[in-house]
Amino acid sequence: MTWPDWGNAPAWFSAIGTTSSVVFAVSLYARSLKDKERQQASKVSAWADNPQGWTGEWPRQVLINVHNASDLPIYEPETRTFIPRGDSARVETIEFWHRSTGMRETRQLPAGQSSQQVLELWEGDADYDHVGITFHFTDAAGVAWERDLSGTGKLQQYVAMGKASKVPRWLRRKH
């Protein structure tokens, strides 16, 4: 009985090295695409604050601030707020509208612009530390994003109903 000849050790090392190099190059390329896709979204900041502290009077006003530091507009900016209230909860959506000189209001935030909206918490609502606030927007490439304003500030692609709302790059409509 003879063993099959599978080549020699240098040929095997060469094949493994080549395959590893190809896998590494593909992963670097995929990472660069992801970074490029995230580039505009990472330049959009949003935060919530209570400028004068709470005076004990209702409603308690919380300012939601958004700044688009990218060189392209963002679309459909809004905050979604989950406010516990006893055994139930109140869900509130605040849309950001922008009015340019001589134009009608649009649901977009132009490059380099900021916007601010007020969230009102009422007596009986959970205190501010237990309110869940997320900021949602769509970038110029049509990718939906979400930023957590309740603590981490984490930016991630918006996922609805368990599926990413992102359309693959090669299927996207050109602007």
Residue frames as a rotation matrix with the C-alpha (Angstrom) as fourth column:
MET 1
0.588 0.809 0.000 0.00
0.809 -0.588 0.000 0.00
0.000 0.000 -1.000 0.00
THR 2
-0.565 -0.782 0.263 1.42
0.789 -0.606 -0.107 3.36
0.243 0.147 0.959 -1.00
TRP 3
-0.043 0.485 -0.873 0.51
0.613 -0.677 -0.407 6.75
-0.789 -0.553 -0.268 0.34
PRO 4
0.679 0.280 0.678 -0.69
0.723 -0.415 -0.553 9.36
0.126 0.866 -0.484 -2.15
ASP 5
-0.484 -0.874 -0.029 1.88
0.875 -0.484 -0.016 12.03
0.000 -0.033 0.999 -3.02
TRP 6
0.621 0.762 -0.184 0.42
0.774 -0.633 -0.009 15.32
-0.123 -0.137 -0.983 -1.77
GLY 7
0.654 -0.448 0.610 3.43
0.043 -0.783 -0.621 17.41
0.755 0.432 -0.492 -2.66
ASN 8
-0.222 -0.816 -0.534 6.21
0.757 0.201 -0.622 18.61
0.615 -0.542 0.573 -0.49
ALA 9
0.059 0.229 -0.972 6.30
0.936 -0.351 -0.025 20.88
-0.347 -0.908 -0.235 2.56
PRO 10
-0.801 -0.377 -0.464 7.44
0.249 -0.916 0.315 24.06
-0.544 0.137 0.828 0.73
ALA 11
-0.785 0.579 0.220 4.48
0.163 -0.150 0.975 23.79
0.598 0.801 0.024 -1.67
TRP 12
0.077 0.829 -0.553 2.09
0.880 0.204 0.429 23.44
0.469 -0.520 -0.714 1.26
PHE 13
-0.203 -0.218 -0.954 3.59
0.760 -0.650 -0.013 26.40
-0.617 -0.728 0.298 3.11
SER 14
-0.984 -0.175 -0.024 3.39
0.111 -0.719 0.686 28.46
-0.137 0.672 0.727 -0.07
ALA 15
-0.456 0.886 0.087 -0.30
0.408 0.121 0.905 27.57
0.791 0.448 -0.417 -0.59
ILE 16
0.197 0.508 -0.839 -1.18
0.977 -0.035 0.208 28.35
0.076 -0.861 -0.503 3.03
GLY 17
-0.511 -0.492 -0.705 0.73
0.555 -0.815 0.166 31.64
-0.656 -0.306 0.690 2.91
THR 18
-0.961 0.177 0.211 -0.95
0.098 -0.495 0.864 32.71
0.257 0.851 0.458 -0.33
THR 19
-0.121 0.978 -0.171 -4.42
0.638 0.209 0.741 31.83
0.761 -0.019 -0.649 0.95
SER 20
0.080 0.095 -0.992 -3.79
0.951 -0.305 0.047 33.69
-0.299 -0.947 -0.115 4.21
SER 21
-0.827 -0.453 -0.332 -2.60
0.327 -0.869 0.371 36.75
-0.457 0.198 0.867 2.31
VAL 22
-0.730 0.625 0.278 -5.72
0.188 -0.207 0.960 36.78
0.657 0.753 0.033 0.13
VAL 23
0.166 0.809 -0.563 -8.02
0.856 0.165 0.489 36.42
0.489 -0.564 -0.666 3.16
PHE 24
-0.191 -0.327 -0.925 -6.17
0.802 -0.595 0.045 39.23
-0.565 -0.734 0.376 4.96
ALA 25
-0.980 -0.197 0.021 -6.35
0.167 -0.762 0.626 41.53
-0.108 0.617 0.780 1.91
VAL 26
-0.388 0.912 0.133 -10.10
0.393 0.033 0.919 40.90
0.834 0.409 -0.371 1.50
SER 27
0.248 0.480 -0.841 -10.74
0.963 -0.029 0.267 41.60
0.104 -0.877 -0.470 5.19
LEU 28
-0.563 -0.499 -0.659 -8.76
0.552 -0.820 0.151 44.88
-0.616 -0.279 0.737 4.99
TYR 29
-0.926 0.268 0.266 -10.74
0.109 -0.483 0.869 45.92
0.361 0.833 0.418 1.91
ALA 30
-0.022 0.971 -0.239 -14.05
0.666 0.193 0.720 45.11
0.745 -0.143 -0.651 3.64
ARG 31
0.041 -0.038 -0.998 -12.96
0.937 -0.346 0.052 47.12
-0.347 -0.937 0.022 6.68
SER 32
-0.879 -0.410 -0.245 -12.04
0.298 -0.872 0.387 50.12
-0.373 0.267 0.889 4.51
LEU 33
-0.600 0.747 0.287 -15.48
0.252 -0.163 0.954 50.00
0.759 0.644 -0.091 2.86
LYS 34
0.244 0.694 -0.677 -17.14
0.888 0.120 0.443 49.91
0.389 -0.710 -0.587 6.28
ASP 35
-0.298 -0.439 -0.848 -15.03
0.755 -0.651 0.071 52.85
-0.583 -0.619 0.526 7.49
LYS 36
-0.985 -0.057 0.162 -15.83
0.155 -0.704 0.693 54.84
0.074 0.708 0.702 4.36
GLU 37
-0.255 0.967 0.016 -19.53
0.479 0.112 0.871 54.09
0.840 0.229 -0.492 4.75
ARG 38
0.354 0.347 -0.869 -19.42
0.932 -0.055 0.357 55.22
0.076 -0.936 -0.343 8.38
GLN 39
-0.614 -0.782 0.109 -17.40
0.772 -0.623 -0.124 58.37
0.164 0.008 0.986 7.62
GLN 40
-0.489 0.474 0.732 -20.30
-0.083 -0.861 0.502 60.83
0.869 0.185 0.460 7.28
ALA 41
0.532 0.792 -0.299 -22.34
0.208 0.220 0.953 59.34
0.821 -0.569 -0.048 10.12
SER 42
0.147 -0.547 -0.824 -19.42
0.977 0.211 0.034 59.62
0.155 -0.810 0.566 12.53
LYS 43
-0.847 -0.462 0.263 -19.35
0.446 -0.887 -0.123 63.40
0.290 0.013 0.957 11.93
VAL 44
-0.046 0.895 0.443 -22.93
-0.182 -0.444 0.878 63.82
0.982 -0.040 0.183 13.16
SER 45
-0.900 -0.288 -0.328 -23.14
0.269 0.226 -0.936 64.42
0.344 -0.931 -0.126 16.89
ALA 46
0.110 0.949 0.295 -26.18
-0.157 -0.277 0.948 64.51
0.982 -0.151 0.118 19.14
TRP 47
-0.801 -0.348 -0.487 -26.57
0.418 0.258 -0.871 64.98
0.429 -0.901 -0.062 22.87
ALA 48
0.366 0.927 0.081 -29.19
0.417 -0.241 0.876 65.68
0.832 -0.286 -0.475 25.50
ASP 49
-0.726 -0.592 -0.350 -28.76
0.568 -0.229 -0.790 68.10
0.388 -0.772 0.503 28.37
ASN 50
0.525 0.809 -0.266 -30.64
0.809 -0.376 0.453 70.10
0.266 -0.452 -0.851 30.95
PRO 51
0.010 -0.709 0.705 -28.96
0.459 -0.623 -0.633 73.53
0.889 0.330 0.319 30.71
GLN 52
-0.139 -0.046 0.989 -30.11
-0.601 -0.790 -0.121 75.11
0.787 -0.611 0.083 33.95
GLY 53
-0.990 -0.104 -0.098 -30.62
0.006 0.656 -0.754 72.00
0.143 -0.747 -0.649 36.03
TRP 54
-0.261 0.958 -0.121 -34.03
0.544 0.249 0.801 70.97
0.797 0.144 -0.586 37.13
THR 55
-0.723 0.028 0.690 -35.85
-0.402 -0.829 -0.388 73.57
0.561 -0.558 0.611 39.23
GLY 56
-0.896 0.440 0.057 -38.55
0.219 0.550 -0.806 71.16
-0.385 -0.710 -0.589 40.44
GLU 57
-0.161 0.860 -0.484 -41.20
-0.588 -0.477 -0.653 72.71
-0.793 0.179 0.583 38.20
TRP 58
-0.338 0.151 0.929 -43.10
0.582 0.809 0.080 70.67
-0.739 0.568 -0.361 35.62
PRO 59
0.981 -0.194 -0.004 -42.63
0.178 0.909 -0.377 70.11
0.077 0.369 0.926 32.78
ARG 60
0.290 -0.954 -0.070 -38.92
-0.003 -0.074 0.997 69.43
-0.957 -0.289 -0.024 33.05
GLN 61
0.930 0.046 -0.364 -37.28
-0.348 -0.208 -0.914 70.52
-0.118 0.977 -0.177 29.81
VAL 62
0.185 -0.874 0.449 -34.43
0.281 0.485 0.828 68.57
-0.942 -0.027 0.335 28.29
LEU 63
0.446 -0.091 -0.891 -32.65
-0.745 -0.589 -0.313 70.02
-0.496 0.803 -0.330 25.26
ILE 64
0.488 -0.298 0.820 -31.83
0.530 0.848 -0.007 67.65
-0.694 0.438 0.572 22.40
ASN 65
0.374 -0.480 -0.794 -28.93
-0.604 -0.775 0.184 69.07
-0.704 0.411 -0.580 20.36
VAL 66
0.603 -0.206 0.770 -27.74
0.608 0.744 -0.277 67.90
-0.516 0.635 0.574 16.95
HIS 67
0.339 -0.543 -0.768 -24.75
-0.589 -0.759 0.276 69.09
-0.733 0.359 -0.577 14.92
ASN 68
0.867 -0.062 0.494 -23.90
0.407 0.661 -0.631 67.93
-0.288 0.748 0.598 11.40
ALA 69
0.333 -0.841 -0.426 -20.13
-0.385 -0.533 0.753 68.47
-0.861 -0.087 -0.502 11.01
SER 70
-0.109 -0.354 0.929 -20.00
0.669 0.665 0.332 66.50
-0.736 0.657 0.164 7.76
ASP 71
-0.795 -0.242 -0.556 -19.82
-0.205 -0.756 0.622 68.08
-0.571 0.608 0.551 4.30
LEU 72
-0.772 0.623 -0.127 -23.16
0.065 0.275 0.959 66.54
0.633 0.732 -0.252 3.22
PRO 73
-0.240 0.754 0.612 -26.71
-0.903 -0.405 0.145 66.92
0.357 -0.517 0.778 4.56
ILE 74
-0.989 0.138 0.043 -28.42
0.111 0.914 -0.391 64.32
-0.093 -0.382 -0.920 6.71
TYR 75
-0.519 0.851 -0.072 -32.07
-0.438 -0.192 0.878 63.40
0.734 0.488 0.473 6.19
GLU 76
0.371 0.866 -0.336 -35.05
-0.062 0.384 0.921 62.62
0.927 -0.321 0.196 8.42
PRO 77
-0.752 -0.657 -0.060 -33.32
0.027 0.061 -0.998 63.53
0.659 -0.752 -0.028 11.71
GLU 78
0.342 0.873 0.347 -35.44
-0.469 -0.161 0.868 62.67
0.814 -0.460 0.355 14.74
THR 79
-0.799 -0.475 0.368 -35.22
-0.557 0.356 -0.750 61.53
0.225 -0.805 -0.549 18.33
ARG 80
0.179 0.809 -0.560 -37.22
-0.134 0.584 0.801 58.66
0.975 -0.068 0.213 19.72
THR 81
-0.630 -0.343 0.697 -37.81
-0.659 -0.237 -0.713 58.70
0.410 -0.909 -0.076 23.42
PHE 82
-0.008 0.558 -0.830 -39.02
0.310 0.790 0.528 55.88
0.951 -0.253 -0.179 25.67
ILE 83
-0.567 -0.117 0.816 -40.33
-0.589 -0.635 -0.500 57.35
0.576 -0.764 0.291 28.93
PRO 84
-0.606 0.353 -0.713 -41.38
0.575 0.814 -0.086 54.90
0.550 -0.462 -0.696 31.66
ARG 85
-0.528 0.551 0.646 -44.52
-0.661 -0.744 0.094 56.05
0.532 -0.377 0.758 33.48
GLY 86
0.071 0.521 0.850 -45.52
-0.905 0.392 -0.164 53.76
-0.419 -0.758 0.500 36.33
ASP 87
-0.011 0.004 1.000 -46.59
0.041 0.999 -0.004 50.40
-0.999 0.041 -0.011 34.86
SER 88
0.770 0.296 0.566 -46.74
0.567 0.093 -0.819 51.78
-0.295 0.951 -0.096 31.32
ALA 89
-0.393 -0.896 -0.207 -44.57
0.600 -0.420 0.681 53.96
-0.697 0.144 0.703 29.12
ARG 90
0.750 0.495 -0.439 -44.88
0.013 -0.674 -0.738 56.93
-0.662 0.548 -0.512 26.82
VAL 91
-0.159 -0.767 0.621 -43.08
0.840 0.226 0.494 56.88
-0.519 0.600 0.609 23.48
GLU 92
0.689 0.345 -0.637 -42.41
0.083 -0.911 -0.404 60.23
-0.720 0.226 -0.656 21.86
THR 93
0.031 -0.649 0.760 -40.86
0.988 0.134 0.074 61.13
-0.150 0.749 0.645 18.50
ILE 94
0.499 0.023 -0.866 -39.40
0.074 -0.997 0.017 64.60
-0.863 -0.073 -0.499 17.91
GLU 95
0.492 -0.284 0.823 -38.64
0.870 0.186 -0.456 65.52
-0.024 0.941 0.339 14.31
PHE 96
-0.191 -0.627 -0.755 -35.98
0.370 -0.759 0.536 68.08
-0.909 -0.178 0.377 13.44
TRP 97
0.656 0.440 0.614 -37.04
0.745 -0.244 -0.621 70.57
-0.123 0.864 -0.488 10.77
HIS 98
-0.399 -0.823 -0.404 -34.76
0.613 -0.567 0.550 73.05
-0.682 -0.028 0.730 9.04
ARG 99
0.777 0.609 0.159 -35.76
0.547 -0.527 -0.651 76.27
-0.313 0.593 -0.742 7.27
SER 100
-0.444 -0.881 0.164 -33.23
0.831 -0.336 0.444 77.79
-0.336 0.333 0.881 4.90
THR 101
-0.450 0.231 -0.863 -33.67
-0.143 -0.972 -0.186 81.36
-0.881 0.040 0.470 3.71
GLY 102
-0.295 0.426 -0.855 -36.37
-0.925 -0.350 0.145 81.43
-0.238 0.834 0.497 1.03
MET 103
-0.694 0.049 -0.719 -37.02
-0.300 0.888 0.350 77.67
0.655 0.458 -0.601 1.22
ARG 104
0.487 0.864 0.128 -39.78
-0.581 0.211 0.786 75.64
0.653 -0.457 0.605 2.79
GLU 105
0.129 -0.407 0.904 -39.10
-0.918 0.297 0.264 73.53
-0.376 -0.864 -0.335 5.85
THR 106
0.337 -0.090 -0.937 -37.50
-0.536 0.800 -0.269 70.19
0.774 0.593 0.221 5.14
ARG 107
0.934 -0.058 0.353 -36.61
-0.266 0.546 0.794 67.19
-0.238 -0.836 0.495 7.25
GLN 108
0.521 -0.854 0.008 -32.93
0.660 0.397 -0.637 67.53
0.541 0.337 0.771 6.63
LEU 109
0.792 -0.405 -0.457 -30.01
0.128 -0.623 0.772 69.12
-0.597 -0.670 -0.442 8.41
PRO 110
0.895 -0.446 0.013 -27.54
-0.094 -0.219 -0.971 70.75
0.436 0.868 -0.238 5.98
ALA 111
0.246 -0.915 -0.319 -23.79
0.799 0.378 -0.468 70.37
0.549 -0.140 0.824 6.28
GLY 112
-0.691 -0.701 0.177 -22.24
0.444 -0.606 -0.660 72.40
0.570 -0.377 0.730 9.08
GLN 113
-0.197 0.720 0.666 -25.61
-0.490 -0.660 0.569 73.22
0.849 -0.214 0.483 10.69
SER 114
-0.983 -0.026 -0.181 -26.96
0.148 0.470 -0.870 72.60
0.107 -0.882 -0.458 14.18
SER 115
-0.147 0.975 0.166 -30.47
-0.267 -0.201 0.942 72.18
0.952 0.094 0.290 15.50
GLN 116
-0.991 -0.115 0.073 -32.09
-0.093 0.180 -0.979 71.97
0.099 -0.977 -0.189 18.90
GLN 117
-0.090 0.989 -0.115 -35.43
-0.139 0.102 0.985 70.64
0.986 0.105 0.129 20.10
VAL 118
-0.556 -0.011 0.831 -37.04
-0.815 -0.186 -0.548 70.45
0.160 -0.982 0.095 23.53
LEU 119
-0.367 0.437 -0.821 -38.20
0.254 0.896 0.363 67.24
0.895 -0.075 -0.440 25.18
GLU 120
-0.234 0.357 0.904 -40.67
-0.830 -0.558 0.006 67.78
0.507 -0.749 0.427 28.01
LEU 121
-0.679 0.041 -0.733 -40.90
0.353 0.893 -0.278 65.37
0.643 -0.448 -0.621 30.91
TRP 122
-0.003 0.812 0.583 -44.10
-0.479 -0.513 0.712 65.58
0.878 -0.278 0.390 32.94
GLU 123
-0.391 -0.037 0.920 -44.93
-0.912 0.151 -0.381 64.80
-0.125 -0.988 -0.093 36.54
GLY 124
0.581 0.566 0.585 -45.38
-0.510 0.813 -0.280 61.04
-0.634 -0.136 0.761 36.81
ASP 125
0.766 -0.442 -0.467 -42.79
-0.311 0.381 -0.871 60.31
0.562 0.812 0.155 34.11
ALA 126
0.663 -0.644 -0.381 -39.69
0.748 0.583 0.316 58.41
0.018 -0.495 0.869 35.17
ASP 127
0.599 -0.507 -0.620 -36.77
-0.071 -0.804 0.590 60.58
-0.798 -0.309 -0.518 36.17
TYR 128
0.653 -0.313 -0.689 -34.37
-0.747 -0.412 -0.521 61.66
-0.121 0.856 -0.503 33.46
ASP 129
-0.382 -0.895 0.230 -31.82
-0.849 0.438 0.295 58.92
-0.365 -0.083 -0.927 34.28
HIS 130
-0.463 0.273 0.843 -34.35
0.113 0.962 -0.250 56.24
-0.879 -0.021 -0.476 33.27
VAL 131
0.620 0.653 -0.435 -35.48
-0.317 -0.298 -0.900 57.81
-0.718 0.696 0.022 29.99
GLY 132
-0.097 -0.625 0.775 -34.25
0.613 0.576 0.541 56.09
-0.784 0.527 0.327 26.81
ILE 133
0.626 0.248 -0.739 -33.35
-0.321 -0.782 -0.534 58.56
-0.710 0.572 -0.411 24.04
THR 134
-0.149 -0.669 0.728 -32.04
0.683 0.463 0.565 57.62
-0.715 0.582 0.388 20.60
PHE 135
0.099 0.081 -0.992 -31.28
-0.526 -0.842 -0.121 59.91
-0.845 0.534 -0.041 17.66
HIS 136
0.106 0.041 0.994 -32.05
0.640 0.762 -0.099 58.56
-0.761 0.647 0.054 14.18
PHE 137
0.293 0.014 -0.956 -31.04
-0.590 -0.784 -0.192 59.92
-0.752 0.621 -0.222 10.77
THR 138
0.720 -0.098 0.687 -30.26
0.557 0.673 -0.487 58.85
-0.415 0.733 0.539 7.22
ASP 139
-0.160 -0.859 -0.486 -26.96
0.129 -0.506 0.853 59.83
-0.979 0.074 0.191 5.64
ALA 140
0.012 0.137 -0.990 -26.49
-0.808 -0.582 -0.090 61.07
-0.589 0.801 0.104 2.06
ALA 141
-0.819 -0.358 -0.448 -25.86
-0.557 0.683 0.473 57.49
0.137 0.637 -0.759 0.85
GLY 142
0.049 0.957 -0.287 -29.25
-0.687 0.241 0.686 56.36
0.725 0.163 0.669 2.15
VAL 143
-0.389 -0.235 -0.890 -27.99
0.403 0.826 -0.394 54.38
0.828 -0.512 -0.227 5.15
ALA 144
0.605 0.673 0.426 -30.06
-0.175 -0.410 0.895 54.71
0.777 -0.616 -0.130 8.35
TRP 145
-0.504 -0.832 -0.232 -28.15
0.216 0.139 -0.966 55.37
0.836 -0.538 0.110 11.59
GLU 146
0.739 0.670 -0.070 -28.95
0.193 -0.110 0.975 55.46
0.645 -0.734 -0.211 15.28
ARG 147
-0.477 -0.856 0.198 -27.04
0.007 -0.228 -0.974 57.11
0.879 -0.463 0.115 18.13
ASP 148
0.234 0.499 -0.834 -27.79
0.832 0.342 0.438 56.33
0.503 -0.796 -0.335 21.77
LEU 149
-0.125 -0.234 0.964 -28.20
-0.141 -0.958 -0.251 59.54
0.982 -0.168 0.087 23.80
SER 150
0.802 0.572 0.173 -28.98
-0.271 0.090 0.958 57.82
0.533 -0.815 0.227 27.09
GLY 151
0.824 -0.518 0.231 -25.44
-0.123 0.235 0.964 57.04
-0.554 -0.823 0.130 28.07
THR 152
0.218 -0.826 0.520 -22.96
0.596 0.535 0.599 55.50
-0.772 0.180 0.609 25.67
GLY 153
0.249 -0.078 -0.965 -23.38
-0.566 -0.821 -0.080 57.75
-0.786 0.566 -0.249 22.63
LYS 154
-0.497 -0.493 0.714 -22.77
0.164 0.755 0.635 54.64
-0.852 0.433 -0.294 20.50
LEU 155
-0.030 0.395 -0.918 -23.35
-0.898 -0.415 -0.149 55.02
-0.439 0.820 0.367 16.76
GLN 156
-0.682 -0.159 0.714 -24.67
0.087 0.951 0.295 52.05
-0.726 0.263 -0.635 14.82
GLN 157
-0.875 0.452 -0.175 -26.62
-0.237 -0.084 0.968 51.29
0.422 0.888 0.180 11.70
TYR 158
-0.373 0.829 0.417 -30.32
-0.869 -0.154 -0.471 51.39
-0.327 -0.538 0.777 12.46
VAL 159
-0.963 0.113 -0.244 -31.93
0.024 0.940 0.340 47.98
0.268 0.322 -0.908 12.56
ALA 160
-0.349 0.918 0.191 -35.70
-0.926 -0.306 -0.221 47.67
-0.145 -0.254 0.956 12.30
MET 161
0.662 0.747 0.055 -37.67
-0.739 0.664 -0.113 44.49
-0.121 0.034 0.992 12.88
GLY 162
0.531 -0.505 0.680 -34.51
-0.042 0.786 0.617 42.42
-0.846 -0.356 0.397 13.25
LYS 163
0.430 -0.388 0.815 -33.20
0.894 0.307 -0.325 43.26
-0.124 0.869 0.479 9.79
ALA 164
-0.512 -0.652 -0.559 -30.67
0.470 -0.758 0.453 45.90
-0.719 -0.031 0.694 8.79
SER 165
0.583 0.781 -0.223 -32.41
0.289 -0.456 -0.842 48.68
-0.759 0.427 -0.492 6.89
LYS 166
-0.113 -0.745 -0.657 -29.32
-0.542 -0.508 0.669 49.13
-0.833 0.432 -0.347 4.76
VAL 167
0.950 0.312 -0.011 -29.52
-0.152 0.432 -0.889 48.30
-0.273 0.846 0.457 1.07
PRO 168
0.319 -0.894 0.315 -26.36
0.714 0.446 0.540 46.66
-0.623 0.053 0.781 -0.28
ARG 169
-0.168 -0.517 -0.839 -23.99
-0.082 -0.841 0.535 49.19
-0.982 0.159 0.099 -1.86
TRP 170
-0.947 -0.296 0.125 -24.29
0.082 0.153 0.985 47.71
-0.311 0.943 -0.121 -5.36
LEU 171
-0.337 0.896 0.290 -28.12
0.929 0.266 0.258 48.00
0.154 0.356 -0.922 -5.29
ARG 172
-0.129 0.292 -0.948 -28.30
0.571 -0.760 -0.311 51.59
-0.811 -0.581 -0.069 -4.07
ARG 173
0.673 0.413 0.613 -29.75
0.737 -0.443 -0.510 54.24
0.061 0.795 -0.603 -6.30
LYS 174
-0.478 -0.873 0.092 -27.22
0.873 -0.484 -0.058 56.85
0.095 0.053 0.994 -7.35
HIS 175
0.263 0.534 -0.804 -27.96
0.624 -0.730 -0.281 60.43
-0.736 -0.427 -0.525 -6.23
